[in-house]
Every structure is written in C-alpha cells, then in structure tokens.
Amino acid sequence: MTEWLNEVPWDKDGLIPVVTQDAASGRVLTLAWMNRDALAETASSGEAVYWSRSRKKLWRKGEESGHKQKIREIRVDCDSDAILLSVEQVGGIACHTGRASCFFRKLENGRWVTTDPVLKDPADIYKKK
Amino acid sequence: MTEWLNEVPWDKDGLIPVVTQDAASGRVLTLAWMNRDALAETASSGEAVYWSRSRKKLWRKGEESGHKQKIREIRVDCDSDAILLSVEQVGGIACHTGRASCFFRKLENGRWVTTDPVLKDPADIYKKK
C-alpha cells in the first residue's frame, strides 16, 4: 500500500518541501524537507520525521529536544510537490531557538524584526546531549 | 535599503520556498517559490509575486485569474531559508483548480482523498485568456 508515495514527484535530490502547521493555533511552525523514507515513517509512526539536508540523515523531530510533532493530518498540494502536516506540537516549541515557530522574524520597514519570545532556553532544551 | 534581501541565502537556483497563509482563515494556501526580484516586488507592491519554475518567469499571482494575494505580513524562518506570507486572498480562491487552497487532498487509509470543493470552475476563472 505505497501507491500514495509513488504519486509524489520527488525532486532530483529525492526530496519534497513540507509545511508544518500547529493544529491548535494555526501557526505555521516550520518548513522542512522529507525523502520517501521520512514520509513513509511519518505516516506509519504518527510523528513527524524529516530529512535533514545539513546532516544528510533522517531527522526524527524531537528526538533530542523532546519537542515531537504528533500528526493530525497529512495533505498534498495540487501538483503534488509540497506536503502540509497538521500537528500537535509537544511542548509548544517547534524552533531550535526555543520559540513556538521558526517564523519569528517579520519584515518591518526594510528590516527583519524578531517578534516572538524565547519560551525556553535552548541550553535547557538540549542539555541532555 | 535592500540589506534584508541580502540576508536571504538564495539556493543554487537563486530561489527560496514561500509558504502562503490566509490571514483570515489561517489555512495554508500554497507553497511556491521566489527569486530576489519576486521578493523585492512583493514587498514593494504589497501583492504576492512568485517565480514560476515551470514558466521560468515572474508570476504575479492573480494576473490572469484576478485572485491576487494582498500582503499582510512577510516573515522569514530561523535559518532564513523559507518565507511565510500572510495574505488576504482575493476571491477566496488560491488554487488553479478553483479551490480555496492547493492542499485539498488528505491522506486517508493510504490514499490521497480530495476533501475540498471546487468553488469556481477553472474554465470561468481563466476564460479571459
């Protein structure tokens, strides 16, 4: 039952961009990437698994921070080249900076201005390493 | 005053992925791409301008359909490699299929299932061509 995976036109690197949205707040949390294995495991495990382009390996979101993303919905767009996840964000923090969303800077008068507070010090989030 | 544009680490094709969200409903409407010119024009004009990877030219959203996207906010993520637009979607239709959002298919029991209605026949949307 992997026909649905075959319908994704993986790019030349075998990836697809993935938008992840908080099911409760509606905030867009992250833009990340998946390969076929990541999407298959996301669907089967019920938790978001991405492909880390910098580390070149599967990235089980929250494996270090505890900030897992529990899947509510998986959607695909009209030309099947983007995925949208609706998730329950464990801990209410998606960003490695300790903020709710990675999109914490807003363009104002020609400058990127930080609008969101740090909810937890990253030193505390990652201290178990 | 283009320093904010220089902070974007354009990919090897000179592009960045852009998530566009409806300011009113919170729905994610599209995942598209911008080059530097598209982002600059989006900011200066107040309407979404993308880079069409298939047509290889600037794509002023709504130029044919009338379904423009009026910019409320432009955000960038923590590592500056994704943009988030909050928009007022003119006509309430973002997708070329005549649906509110391009993410109109949901994974259910191993199949992509269409969940959203067509609000306007594409033949009517694009009949002025």
Interface residues (C-beta under 8 A of the other chain):
Chain A: M1 T2 E3 W4 E7 P17 V19 Q21 G26 V28 T30 L31 A43 E73 I74 R75 V76 D77 C78 D79 D81 A82 L84 C95 H96 T97 R99 C102 F103 F104 R105 K106 L107 G110 R111 W112
Chain B: M1 T2 E3 W4 E7 P17 V19 Q21 G26 V28 T30 L31 A43 E73 I74 R75 V76 D77 C78 D79 D81 A82 L84 C95 H96 T97 R99 C102 F103 F104 R105 K106 L107 G110 R111 W112
